[in-house]
Amino acid sequence: MNPAQELYNSISNEIKKVVIGKEEAKTVIFATFLVKGNILLEGVPGIAKTLLARVFARAMGLRFSRIQFTPDLMPSDILGTSIYNQGKATFEFMPGPVFSDFILADEINRAPAKTQAALLEAMEEKQVTIDNNRYDMSENFIVFATQNPLEFEGTYTLPEAQLDRFMVRIIMDYPSVDDELQVLASALTVGNFNEQLNAITPFETVALQVQDAREFVNQVVVDEKILTYVRGLMAASRTIDELLLGNSPRSGQMLLRLARAYAAVQGNSFVTPDHVRELVPLVLPHRWIIKPEAEIQQTPVESILRTLFDSVKVPE
């Protein structure tokens, strides 16, 4: 068992104490963390989006900050601000909640674009610049954002530039029948939220284990045929009739980086076409701009994905 798979199994066993089901989401979240990506989790309220983020940070033993996005939230509420110290006659920077390891941007699409954009530099460059001073983020810095469907009242569309900073978008649906029955039954025995978190044992040596896992991920082999296949998918997305804007080379980079970690977590030492195809629906569609006529006709994303896959030959 490789270091990435071993660490994931240990973390997953802790998360299962509180979060029931959602195994695919857990795997992708952990793989994204290993390659220092950011995660956008979308779904209706009440399906454990926030709980999953909080429990993951607890199990990993990471410093955690939760930012509740609201229409009146200001950029300084996220990044911090300079306050005048009368005793020293100087301005002192007071860091905001973004200076942590695991940042939960809860209901990120309830804040206007100006506030959403405050996270752009931190998400892309792992730093923020305030008053001409640069502040570096943590080595394990990750933004885990949740959002409600756009049909909900009081939501704003995320700017394309910010969507592109999220390595994956995971659409969370209602649980299966068995999982939901288990969730309902657990309500009769479990305590409040804090008691649930206390049931999880944080890892004390997680920094060393994460480093070993990331080193293994960097050794995962990506064959030339996989590179050609991913490049073909990027190029094909730019020719699909329903799309005004397809995928950029950065999309392909993120897909390949995530595929290496995803393969490692599943116990593989090389990336296969199946790994790529499983991750494409999570990495590519949220970067598309769909033509107005396709939106009017309510063309499903699954249909566009089928067209994309059919247009590029899978390598042997």
Buried (B, 14 or more C-beta within 10 A) or exposed (E): EBBBBBBBEBBBEBBBBBBBBBEEBBBBBBBBBBBBBBBBBBBEEEBBBBBBBBBBBBBBBBBBBBBBBEEEBEBBBBBBBBEEEEEEEEEEBEEBBBBBBBBBBBBBBBBBEEBBBBBBBBBBEBEBEBEEEEBEBBEBBBBBBBBBEEEEEEBBEBEEEBBBBBBBBBBBEEBEEEBBEEBEEEEEEBEEEEEBBEEBEEBEEBBEBBEBBBEBBEEBEBEEEBBEBBBBBBBBBEEBEBBEEBBBEEBBEBBBBBBBBBBBBBEBEBBBBEBBBBBBBBBBBBBBEBBEEBEEEEBEBEEBBEBBBEBBEEBE
